[in-house]
Amino acid sequence: MSLLRWVPHRGTLPPLPPLEQTPGTPVLLLHGLMGSPGNFERTARGLLELGIPLAAPLYGLRGTVPLERSFGELADVAGDILATRERIDIVGHSLGGHLGLRLAHEFPGRVRTLVGVGAAFRGLPLPPNPVVRRGVGLVMGRGADDLMTAVPFAAAVPAGTRVVSLIS
């Protein structure tokens, strides 16, 4: 269990109309580790003003649970959307970018564009000190522990998906 799970959420999403009421390619907004959908408050408002359908799920107890659990939750969300839409676009911050890339592989040809904002596509560097690594896992949860790796994750771009990576 992450100690940071109790940190307040940042931002508040505006009310999202049901996807079936908005035509077009939906955007799936994926928060990062310790984040929440409200992190995309301004982005969501801008997309809604343009009439772009979107979904912004809170998943994985803010990304603190094992990666596979977070991925499973998001695969269900994406699968539900793709049951009624041909393709989706994904914007993912940090962990959300990593999981967005995995979704692009899970649904080949169905993720049109993946925008990674500081995305951990290849994971996070493994701290050289095992005490530090254990501390990070205790404070930030299993999601952070799973994302840290000595050997970077493969980050191949699936055919039919355009990837845009924003790094600051």
C-alpha positions in Angstrom: 0.0 0.0 0.0 1.4 3.4 -1.0 1.7 6.0 1.7 1.1 8.7 -1.0 -2.3 7.3 -1.8 -3.7 9.8 0.7 -2.3 12.8 -1.1 -5.2 15.0 -2.3 -6.1 14.8 -6.0 -5.1 17.8 -8.1 -7.6 19.5 -10.4 -11.2 18.6 -11.2 -12.5 17.4 -14.5 -15.5 19.2 -16.0 -18.6 17.0 -16.5 -17.9 14.7 -19.4 -20.8 14.0 -21.8 -21.4 10.3 -22.5 -19.2 9.2 -25.5 -22.2 8.0 -27.4 -23.5 11.6 -27.5 -20.3 13.0 -29.1 -19.2 12.0 -32.6 -15.6 11.7 -33.5 -12.5 9.8 -32.4 -12.4 9.8 -28.6 -9.4 10.8 -26.6 -8.4 8.6 -23.6 -6.6 10.7 -21.0 -4.3 8.6 -18.7 -2.9 10.2 -15.6 0.5 9.3 -14.2 1.7 7.6 -11.1 0.0 9.3 -8.1 -2.0 11.3 -10.5 -5.7 11.5 -11.2 -8.0 12.5 -14.1 -8.1 16.0 -12.7 -4.5 16.5 -13.7 -6.0 16.9 -17.2 -8.5 19.6 -16.2 -7.3 22.2 -18.7 -6.8 19.7 -21.5 -10.2 18.2 -21.0 -11.9 21.7 -21.1 -10.1 22.5 -24.3 -11.1 19.2 -25.9 -14.7 19.6 -24.8 -14.8 23.1 -26.3 -13.7 21.6 -29.6 -16.4 18.9 -29.4 -13.9 16.1 -29.0 -15.2 13.1 -27.1 -13.1 12.0 -24.2 -12.7 9.6 -21.3 -10.4 10.1 -18.3 -10.6 7.1 -15.9 -9.1 6.9 -12.5 -7.3 3.6 -12.5 -5.0 1.5 -10.3 -5.6 3.4 -7.1 -3.8 6.3 -8.8 -1.3 3.9 -10.3 0.0 2.6 -7.0 -1.1 -1.0 -7.5 0.8 -3.6 -9.6 1.2 -2.5 -13.3 -0.8 -5.5 -14.5 -3.8 -4.5 -12.5 -3.7 -0.9 -13.8 -3.2 -2.2 -17.3 -6.2 -4.6 -16.9 -8.5 -1.8 -15.8 -7.4 0.4 -18.7 -7.7 -2.5 -21.2 -11.3 -2.9 -20.1 -12.0 0.8 -20.5 -10.4 0.9 -23.9 -12.2 -2.3 -25.0 -15.5 -0.8 -24.0 -14.8 2.3 -26.0 -13.5 0.4 -29.0 -16.7 -1.8 -29.0 -18.5 1.3 -30.4 -15.7 3.3 -32.1 -13.2 2.3 -34.8 -10.2 4.0 -33.2 -9.1 6.1 -30.2 -6.4 8.6 -29.4 -4.5 8.4 -26.1 -2.7 11.1 -24.1 -0.7 9.7 -21.3 1.4 11.3 -18.6 4.4 9.3 -17.3 2.9 6.0 -16.2 -0.1 6.8 -18.4 2.2 7.0 -21.4 3.7 3.6 -20.6 0.3 2.0 -20.2 -1.0 3.8 -23.4 1.8 2.2 -25.4 0.8 -1.2 -24.0 -2.8 -0.5 -25.0 -1.7 0.3 -28.5 -0.1 -3.2 -28.6 -3.2 -4.8 -27.0 -5.5 -3.3 -29.7 -3.4 -3.3 -32.9 -4.4 -0.7 -35.4 -7.0 0.8 -33.1 -4.9 3.5 -31.4 -4.5 6.2 -33.9 -2.2 8.5 -32.0 -0.5 8.2 -28.7 0.8 11.4 -27.1 3.2 10.8 -24.3 3.8 13.7 -21.9 7.0 12.9 -20.0 6.0 9.3 -20.7 7.8 6.4 -19.1 7.6 4.3 -22.3 10.6 2.3 -21.3 10.1 2.3 -17.5 12.1 4.2 -14.9 15.8 3.7 -14.1 16.4 1.3 -11.3 17.9 3.1 -8.3 21.4 1.6 -7.7 20.8 1.4 -4.0 18.3 -1.3 -3.0 17.3 0.6 0.1 16.3 3.5 -2.0 14.3 1.3 -4.4 12.5 -0.3 -1.4 11.8 3.2 0.0 10.3 4.3 -3.4 8.1 1.3 -3.5 6.9 1.8 0.1 6.1 5.5 -0.5 4.8 5.4 -4.0 3.4 1.9 -4.2 3.8 -1.2 -6.3 3.2 0.6 -9.5 6.4 2.6 -9.1 8.3 -0.6 -8.0 7.1 -2.4 -11.1 8.0 0.5 -13.4 11.6 0.7 -12.2 13.8 -1.6 -14.2 17.5 -2.3 -14.8 16.8 -3.2 -18.4 14.4 -0.8 -20.2 11.1 -2.2 -21.4 10.8 -2.6 -25.1 9.1 0.4 -26.6 8.3 -0.6 -30.2 5.6 1.5 -31.9 2.8 -0.7 -33.3 1.9 -0.4 -36.9 -0.8 2.1 -37.5 -0.1 4.2 -34.4 1.6 7.5 -34.5 3.5 8.4 -31.3 4.3 11.9 -30.2 6.5 12.3 -27.2 6.7 15.6 -25.2 9.7 15.9 -22.9 10.5 18.9 -20.7 
